[in-house]
Amino acid sequence: MSRFQNVLLMVAVLISVVFSRSLPAEESLLSRYDMKNPSSKLKLPAELKEVSGITVSENGRLFAQNDEEGTVYELDHDTGKIRKRFSIREKRWFGDFPVDGDFEDIVLAGNRFFMVTSAGVLYGFSEGKDGQSVQSQRYETGLNDLYDVEGLCYDPETESLLLACKEYPKRLSLKQLLGREKKKSKIREKPVYAFSLNTMTFDRSPRFLIDVSVFMKKGKRVKFKPSAITRHPGTGNFLVLSAVGRLLVEITSQGTLVDVVKLSSKDHPQPEGIALTADNEMLISNEGVSGKATLLRYSMRK
């Protein structure tokens, strides 16, 4: 066999491997998971009772953050125990102070961490050693508490962070915003915004809108308010988790609905965080409603 033929053979093998890892266009990502039977369920330490977000590094390490505090925890994959913890601080005109806030989610973009508050304020920082306090950089997005930001993920295709919101006040009237109109809003869209990591600027127009009415069952009201979002590296689709209603939704990068799964109330009393590992294992964290917080793992069938 000639050198040219050898090269062609190697290229063909590589192409076959790549496509073997891809999902068929007609099959949803969620259909590849048995969401009724987790492969494992771990109880998290009491310190993480209000775990609000999780993320996985490129080398497979698991990190989590708690609501209401600027602390990051590295967890053991197999036991859920805390391996280390470090906090963030920021410089203000009158000194250098620890950062506390209503933190809702965490994500790794390369080797840099980002956390977001419910008001849409982003904090970027590097990893710290156990017990260390690291310097952070604050980024304003123009969002506020009315949007109730809860989900954050990294999109390498556009080199941006995506922020999923529980509310969409831009579609509300002034009377509704001020609470002077008794009629309930019929808005069924949940916005997802983008923050560019190339320019460190926020796009005021939603990257896409999740139309909740699309997956309403026979006109019945569906409770769906995004609590976490993550991107699947193989398909480019996004998985959006909702603690309200215990729903897991798969959508395309354009916001088109692909699939919807109802999560078990027994396994997921309050699902708040979601992440995918390099081998496509899905991790979902739950706040401790009546006990300890939990971390459930779901394996993708081959």
C-alpha positions in Angstrom: 0.0 0.0 0.0 1.4 3.4 -1.0 2.0 6.3 1.4 -0.9 8.2 -0.2 -3.3 5.2 0.4 -2.2 5.0 4.0 -3.0 8.6 4.5 -6.5 8.2 2.9 -7.1 5.2 5.1 -6.2 7.1 8.3 -8.5 10.0 7.3 -11.3 7.6 6.7 -10.8 6.0 10.1 -10.8 9.3 11.8 -14.0 10.4 10.0 -15.7 7.2 11.0 -14.7 7.7 14.7 -16.0 11.3 14.7 -19.3 10.4 13.2 -19.7 7.3 15.4 -19.7 9.7 18.4 -22.3 11.9 16.9 -26.0 11.5 17.4 -28.4 10.8 14.5 -30.2 13.9 13.4 -33.6 12.4 14.1 -32.6 11.3 17.6 -32.6 13.6 20.6 -29.8 13.8 23.1 -32.1 13.2 26.0 -33.5 10.0 24.4 -30.0 8.5 24.9 -30.3 8.8 28.7 -32.4 6.7 31.0 -33.6 9.5 33.2 -35.7 7.2 35.4 -32.6 5.2 36.5 -29.6 7.2 37.6 -26.3 5.3 37.6 -25.5 6.7 41.0 -26.8 9.1 43.7 -24.5 10.8 46.1 -25.3 12.8 49.2 -23.3 16.1 49.4 -21.8 17.5 52.7 -24.1 19.7 54.8 -22.0 22.7 53.8 -23.5 22.3 50.3 -27.1 22.0 51.3 -28.0 25.0 49.0 -25.8 23.9 46.1 -26.8 26.1 43.2 -24.5 25.2 40.3 -22.0 22.7 39.1 -19.3 22.6 36.4 -16.7 20.1 35.1 -13.2 21.0 34.0 -11.6 19.8 30.8 -9.6 17.3 32.8 -12.7 15.9 34.6 -12.7 17.7 37.9 -16.0 18.6 39.5 -16.7 22.0 41.0 -19.8 23.4 42.7 -20.9 26.7 44.3 -23.4 27.4 47.1 -26.2 30.0 47.0 -25.5 33.2 48.8 -21.7 32.9 49.1 -18.8 33.5 46.8 -17.1 30.1 47.6 -16.1 27.4 45.1 -15.9 23.7 46.1 -14.0 21.0 44.3 -15.9 17.7 44.9 -14.8 14.1 44.6 -16.7 12.4 41.8 -17.1 9.1 43.5 -18.0 10.2 47.1 -19.3 13.8 46.8 -16.9 14.8 49.5 -15.2 18.2 49.4 -11.6 18.1 48.2 -10.9 21.8 48.6 -12.6 25.2 48.8 -11.6 28.7 47.8 -13.4 32.0 47.9 -13.4 35.2 45.7 -12.8 38.8 46.6 -13.0 42.1 44.7 -11.3 45.5 44.9 -13.5 48.4 45.7 -12.6 52.1 46.1 -12.4 51.6 49.9 -10.5 48.3 50.0 -10.4 44.6 49.1 -13.3 42.6 50.3 -14.8 39.1 50.1 -17.7 38.7 47.6 -21.1 37.6 48.8 -24.2 37.6 46.8 -27.2 35.7 45.4 -25.0 33.4 43.3 -26.9 31.1 41.0 -24.5 29.2 38.7 -20.9 28.5 37.9 -19.0 27.6 34.7 -15.5 27.0 33.5 -14.5 28.7 30.2 -11.1 27.2 29.5 -9.1 27.7 32.7 -11.2 30.7 34.0 -14.2 30.4 36.3 -17.3 32.6 36.1 -20.2 32.9 38.5 -23.4 34.8 38.0 -25.8 36.4 40.5 -29.6 36.5 40.1 -29.2 40.1 39.0 -27.0 39.1 36.1 -23.7 40.3 37.6 -20.8 38.1 36.4 -17.6 37.5 38.3 -14.5 36.0 36.6 -11.6 34.5 38.4 -8.8 31.9 38.3 -8.7 28.7 40.4 -7.4 29.1 43.9 -5.7 26.7 46.3 -7.5 25.2 49.3 -8.5 27.9 51.7 -7.2 30.7 49.4 -9.1 33.9 48.5 -8.6 34.9 44.9 -9.1 38.2 43.1 -12.1 38.4 40.9 -13.2 40.8 38.1 -16.8 42.1 38.1 -18.8 42.4 34.9 -22.2 44.2 34.6 -24.6 42.8 32.0 -27.4 45.3 32.2 -29.8 42.7 33.6 -31.4 43.0 37.0 -33.4 41.1 39.7 -36.5 41.3 37.5 -34.9 38.8 35.0 -33.9 36.4 37.9 -30.9 34.9 36.2 -30.2 31.3 37.3 -28.4 29.5 34.5 -24.9 30.0 33.1 -22.9 28.0 30.5 -20.0 28.4 28.1 -20.5 28.2 24.4 -17.2 27.7 22.6 -18.7 28.1 19.2 -19.4 31.8 19.8 -16.8 32.2 22.6 -19.5 33.5 24.9 -21.3 32.8 28.2 -25.0 32.2 28.0 -27.3 33.4 30.8 -30.7 31.7 31.2 -33.4 33.8 32.9 -36.5 32.8 34.8 -38.4 35.9 33.8 -38.7 38.2 30.8 -39.7 41.7 32.1 -39.3 43.3 28.7 -42.5 41.7 27.6 -44.4 43.0 30.6 -46.4 46.2 30.7 -45.4 49.1 33.1 -48.5 48.3 35.2 -47.5 44.7 35.5 -43.9 45.6 36.4 -45.2 47.9 39.2 -47.6 45.3 40.4 -50.7 47.4 39.6 -52.3 45.1 37.2 -54.0 42.0 38.7 -54.2 40.1 35.5 -51.5 37.5 35.3 -49.0 37.7 32.5 -49.5 35.3 29.6 -45.8 35.5 28.6 -44.5 32.0 28.0 -41.0 32.9 26.7 -37.8 32.6 28.7 -34.8 34.5 27.4 -31.2 33.3 27.1 -28.7 36.1 26.7 -25.0 36.1 25.6 -21.9 37.7 27.0 -19.0 37.8 24.6 -15.6 36.7 26.1 -13.8 38.2 23.1 -15.0 41.7 23.7 -16.3 41.2 27.3 -19.6 42.9 26.3 -23.2 41.9 26.7 -25.7 41.6 23.9 -28.9 43.2 24.9 -30.9 41.1 22.5 -31.6 37.6 23.6 -29.5 34.9 21.9 -32.8 32.9 21.7 -36.1 32.6 23.5 -37.5 29.4 24.9 -41.2 29.2 24.0 -42.8 27.3 26.9 -46.1 27.1 25.1 -44.5 24.7 22.6 -44.4 21.9 25.1 -47.6 22.6 27.0 -49.7 19.5 27.2 -53.2 19.9 25.7 -53.2 23.5 26.7 -52.5 22.9 30.3 -50.3 25.4 32.1 -46.6 24.2 32.3 -44.4 25.5 35.1 -41.0 26.1 33.6 -38.4 28.5 34.9 -34.7 27.8 33.9 -32.5 27.0 36.9 -29.4 25.8 34.9 -28.1 25.4 31.3 -25.3 23.4 29.7 -24.1 22.7 26.2 -23.5 19.3 24.7 -20.1 19.4 22.9 -21.1 16.7 20.3 -24.4 18.1 19.1 -24.2 21.7 20.0 -27.6 21.5 21.6 -28.4 22.9 25.0 -29.9 21.2 28.0 -32.0 23.5 30.2 -33.0 22.5 33.6 -36.0 23.8 35.5 -36.4 23.3 39.3 -39.9 24.6 38.9 -41.9 21.8 37.3 -38.9 19.5 37.4 -38.3 19.6 33.7 -35.3 19.0 31.5 -35.5 20.5 28.1 -33.3 20.0 25.0 -33.1 22.8 22.5 -31.0 23.6 19.5 -28.5 26.5 19.3 -31.3 28.5 17.6 -33.7 27.8 20.5 -35.9 25.2 18.7 -37.4 22.6 21.0 -36.0 19.0 20.5 -37.2 17.1 23.6 -38.7 17.4 27.1 -38.3 15.1 30.1 -40.1 15.2 33.4 -37.8 14.4 36.3 -38.7 12.3 39.2 -39.7 14.3 42.3 -38.2 11.5 44.5 -34.8 11.8 42.8 -34.9 15.5 42.1 -36.8 17.4 44.8 -35.2 20.7 43.6 -32.8 20.3 40.6 -30.6 23.4 40.4 -27.4 22.4 38.6 -26.4 20.4 35.5 -23.1 19.6 33.8 -21.8 17.1 31.2 -18.5 15.2 31.5 -16.1 14.4 28.6 -17.6 10.9 28.3 -21.1 12.3 28.1 -22.1 11.5 31.6 -24.8 13.9 32.9 -24.6 15.3 36.4 -27.6 16.9 38.1 -27.4 18.5 41.6 -30.3 19.1 43.9 -30.6 21.4 46.8 -31.4 19.8 50.2 -35.1 20.4 50.6 -35.7 18.1 53.5 -32.3 16.6 53.9 -28.8 16.8 52.4 -28.2 18.0 48.9 -27.6 15.3 46.3 -25.7 14.7 43.1 -27.1 12.2 40.5 -25.3 10.8 37.6 -26.8 9.5 34.3 -24.8 7.5 31.7 -25.4 7.8 28.0 -26.2 4.6 26.2 -23.9 3.7 23.4 
